[in-house]
Each structure stands twice: as C-alpha cells, then as structure tokens.
Amino acid sequence: MRAVLHAIVWLCLAGVLLTPVCAAPPAGADPNSEIGQWFHGLRQPGTAAPCCSLADCRMTDYRIGKDGYEALVAGRWVPIPPERILRTSNPTGRAVVCAAVVPVFQHPASITILCFVTPGEP
C-alpha cells in the first residue's frame, strides 16, 4: 500500500513538473496582440531559449535592495541574478518576472528566476 501511495505522489509531481507553460500575456489580453507577442518573444539572456519552460511570466512588484533588484514571486521577495535581467523595452508599464516555482513539501517553494524585465526603458 505504501509503495502505491509513493507511486501516486511521484506521478502527480511529475505531471505538475512536466506540464508545459509558456510566457503568458496578462489575463484577458489577446495572445495575438502586440503585448501578447511581446510576452511570447521574451528570451533568456544570452540564449535563444524562451523565458518560460516550467515557468510562467507575470507582472510583479519589484524593489531595489542592497544587492540589486528583488521581485515578489509566490508571496516572497526573491533576488534577481544580474545575468537574468533582460535589457529591452517593456510595454506593460510594470516589472515582469519569469520564474520556475517548484513547491517543496513542508518548506518554502524553490524559485528559479529565468528572466526579469524592469518596467521602464533599460
């Protein structure tokens, strides 16, 4: 019985982790609109990889801390690695963060920042 329960938990976890999610425009936005195309066109700095994989892009609050930018992701302030900052225009007027958030049982979620775009011109 215990082995079956473990198998079910692992299958559910694998399903969550393997579900593809792409950079998404804000709720209600037309994916074919200019802003929708902007979200889908975001690429990880230095690569051709999209800013999404097992992640999602969203507009967020941000602040500048003693070590640089921080973004509010999954209810907590997360430092933005400088190499993850995209230097591009941003039509949303807000900061945008693309992050992989993996829940960890009985611990805070594991958060990996893929891309961050400041709200103004670079």
N, C-alpha and C positions, 0 to 999 in steps of 0.2 A: 504494500500500500504506500509506503514512504517513497519508494522508487517511482511510482506512478505520479505522486504529488510533485516530486522534483522534476520529472519529465514535463509535466504540465506547466510548471512555473518557468522552466527554461524555454519551452515553446512559446509561451506568451511573451517573455522577454525578447526572444529572437524576433517575433513578429513586430514588436514595437521598434526594435533597433533596425530592422530591415525594411521598414515602411518608407518608401521614398517620399520626401517632402522637398519642394523647391522654393526658391525665393518667391515670396508672395507679395503682391501689392496689398495695400490696406483693404480691409473688408469693404465690400461694395464697389470697389474700383474695377473697371473693365480691364481684364488682362491684356487686351489689345490696345489699350490707351497708351499715351506717351509714358505716364508714370508706371503702368504695368510693365511695359517693355524695359524701362529703366531698372526695375527690380529684377527682372529675369536676366538682364545683361550684366549684373554685378559679378565680378570675377575676383577670386582670391589674389591678393597682391603677389606679383612675380610669377603667376601661373595662368593657365587658361581654364583652370577648374572653377566651376561656379561657386558662389558663396554659400551654396546650400548643398547638402548631401543628406545627412541625417539631422538636418538643422532647418531652421526657418529664419527668415529675415523679418524684422519688425521695427517699427519706430519706437523709440525709447527715450527715457530721460537719461541725461549724462551729466557728469561733473568733471572738473579738473582737480585731481588730487595731487599729493606731493610727488608722486611718481608718474604723473601723466593722466590720460583720460581714464575714466571709470564709467561703466554703463550699468543701468538697472536691468538685470536679467533674472527671471524666475524669482523675483522678490528680493534679490540681494545685489549689492554693488560689486561688480567684477572689474578688475584691472584689465585694460586693453593693451595687449602687447603692441609696441610701436610698429612692428612689421606687419600687423593686421589692419593698419589704418589705410583706407583707400583714399587717394588724393584725387577726388573727382567732384564735379558739381552734384548738388543734391536738390532735386525738385520738390521734396516733401516738406522742407522747412523745419524738419526735426532730425535728430540724430537717428541713424539706422544701425542696428546691430544684427549680425547673423551669427548665431551661436548654436552649437550642439549641446543640448541639455539632456543628460542621461540620469534618470532617477537612481539613487542608491538607497537600498532599504535601510532605514533607521539612521541615515546620515544625510547631510545636505547633498543635493544633486551635484554631479560632476558637470562642469560647464567649460566648454572649449570655444573660444572666440575664433570665428573664421574670418569675419570682415567687420569693419566699423567705418561708417561714413559720418563725418561731422555735419551739422545742419547748414553751415554756410559754405562759401567758396573755400577751397583749400588754401 
